[in-house]
Amino acid sequence: MNSMDTFVVSGERAGLELDEYLCLQYSGLSKGFVRQEIAAGRVLVDGQETKPGQRLRTNQVVMATLDWERAPARPIAPDVELPVLHEDPNVLAVDKPAGLAVEPERWHRELGSVAGALLQRVEEESFEAECGAEDGGLTYRPRLVHRIDKDTTGVMLVAKDLETERVLRRAFEEGGISKSYLALVEGEPYLDDGEVMVVEQPIGPVLKKSGRMRVTADGKPSTTRVTVAERFDGYTLVRCEPVTGRTHQIRVHLAHEGFPLVIDSFYGRRAAMKLSEFKASYRPKRGMPEKPLMERLTLHAERVVLPPVGDRAEPLEITSPLPRDYERLLKQLRKVRPPRRR
């Protein structure tokens, strides 16, 4: 039999909607599940059934008897570092490593996710703050406001409160957030320094290949701005600014223009890059297999510029340094494949 939990709403949390309040009290539960429990009458406020959006007042009593057998599994925290790039009262920005999914993967939950790492971080902070608010629970609920691919690195934004989440999501939808990515591609685009290539091609799913996208006339309008960041012989580091936010947009647009990512098993030619592929004189040590310089997408979310949020009156720029494997590959290209004279 499920036991009843009782909470007295503190002045600090007065004004929160009921579902928001319970997500702070019950670490790891999804808002969808909490709303279902409220609708089923398993949550009472001052002894009365209510709705998820009811705003709470100081000293109101919330009683919850949740059906824990139905509760979804909490996100697992991976054993990886999640560096903080910026933090203020409303926004947290972290540096996502390669190989880590943003949300728990359906068939590989044991691998962890950014969501699980963030939840663990907030739980630890809340414990150190003596359970945060007077009525306990998390000091805030981390809310991911956008996604990047599992094998892409760089800036990930997290809202700390509902209003900030709404502001940032609206800004993403309306183009109020500027993003730029560094992409190492095959080939040499015919662009002068500072010249912008605007790719405007609609993108939709490949129906028979789950998870893959393509340029198609019946897809959603999609726009990417591309400039040259650094040139090599046969390869180019480009800076991409997605105006829209479609799945795999940069990867699909670059491949469609004839410049796929150097490493991209979906839309390119390889899943890893070895030095021997562009340095003809390279020979590995006898009996030692050659290790790849890089084994993931050559795509990095380097920069995000946010509009004013909360008490901050000015735009905020957040940047992420290139990871070591990406820097290692570029270093070798600079040595072995410097740009030809144009």
C-alpha positions, 0 to 999 in steps of 0.5 A: 500500500502506498503511504501518504506524504504531507507537505506544508507550503512555505512562503518561498514556494507560494505561487507555484503551480501544484504540478511544479511544486510536486516536481520539486518535492519528488526528485526525478518524477516527470511532470506528465506522471505528476499530472496524471496522479493529480487527475486521478485524485491521489493529490489533495490540497487542504483535503480537496481534489484539485487541478495541476495548475492550481497556484499554492498559497503559504501554509496550504497542506498538500497530501500525496499518495502516489502510485509508485508502481506506475512511476517512470524510472528516474534518469540515471546519472552517467559517470562523466564530468558535466562542466558548467559554462555559466550559471545565474539565478535563472539559467545554467549552461553546461558543456556536453561531452561526446557520447552522452544522450540529452534525454534517457535512451529508450533501450540504453537507460543504463548509459545515463544522460545529460538529464540524469547528470543535471538531476544528480547535480541539483540533488547534491546542491539541495542536500548541501543547502540543507534541503533547499526550501523550508518544505524540502525538495530540490532547490530548482528543477532543471529544464532542458530547453533544447537538444543536440545530437548524442555525439555532438559536444558543446553548449547545452542550456538549462532553465531553472524555473518555469518562466525562464523555460517559457521565455527561452523556448519562445526565443528558440521558436522565434529565432531570438537565440543565436547559435553557432556550430563548428563543423569539419567537412570534406571538400573546400566550399567556394567561399571567400573569407567572410562570405556567407552561404545560405542553405535554404532546403526543406528537411523531412524524415527518411520514412524507411530509415528511422532517425534519418533525415533528408532534403525533401520538397515536402519537408519543413522549411529549414535555413542554415548560414555557413561561413569558412572558419579555417581552410585545409587541403581537402577539408574545411572547418566551417561555422554554421548558424542554424536559423531554424532548428530541425533534426540533424539540420546542419548535417543534412544541409552540409551533405546536400551541398556536397560537404558532409562532415568528415565523420558522420556515419549517417550522412558522410563516409566514415565513423572515425578518422585516422591520421593515415587517411590524410598523411600518406607517409604515416606508418603505425608501429609494428604490431600496433593497430592505428588508433583513430584521431577522432571517433564521433561527429565533427560537430561542436556547439561552440556559441549561444547568445541568449536574450535578456532573462530575469534580472539580466538586462543585456544579451548573454554570450556563452561559449564552449572550447573545442574538446581535445579530440577535435583539437588533436584532429585540427592540429594534425590537419594544420601540420599535414594539410595546410591550405593550398594557395588560392 
